[in-house]
Amino acid sequence: MSVKILDGKAVAAAMRAEFAATVATQGVVPKLVAVLVGDNDASHTYVRAKRKACAESGFASDLIQLPDKIGTQDLLAVVARLNADPATHGILVQLPLPKQVDESAIINTVTPLKDVDCFHPENIGLVAAGHPRYYPCTPRGVVELVRRHDLSWAGANVVVVGRSNIVGKPLALMLMQKPTPANPAGCDATVTVAHTKTRDLAGVCRGAEILIAAAGQPHCITADMVKPGAIVVDVGTTVVNGKLTGDVHPDVRNVAAWISPVPGGVGPMTIAMLLANTLTAAISLRSDR
């Protein structure tokens, strides 16, 4: 079987062109402000990629760099200033934060209207209710990556391996919901959420027509766990020996019909969805004034 590639780079590039066209016709320039604490190399890489995508889409962006030893109250003051700034449409506080910072307090303080990561409990609640203001970026990226390769979620048996607040939980919610005008990312799928404590994890995975690996454990999904002809989406991003490594073992390419690469699959789509949320925020905040 010759596996086909779910090309996130190509889809994200097409979406950036769509965003640029919308910016030109709407007459609004969305602005994303990234807050970066410390000198984490991976965080710096992610922020550079996000700012590059902004430039390619006709967005404005700014970067606030803060020392690694900053305290919670000082970081909250930065977030409050951005909440009040009418020129800022989206606020991205790059995670992870240093141990001395109360991460939950920071996430909960970003105003939901500018929470383009969609981490705030209010925004997650709206996703759960099927009336999203924004979608979580990586889950929406997974949904769009499959759809834009003319593959259907509707009625499919989907297994999500992973139950994190950032990927597994919100993705399962989106996949099981009905698509509506208010909730276009609803997928009408039949969803099973599995994890490291699942009995017979391999057997559960083999029942999936679409298998999503979001466990954060390199190469934990092996070929014997995949149904022949399945669609496999690899959300994993772990650095192993200096290389970005996914959750899916390379041998899965001998079994699957479609697979997303790491890098070049879900990663570019996550950034594209961050921009989609920022564009939505800019249009919404302009209409509110």
Disulfide bonds with the S-S distance in Angstrom:
none
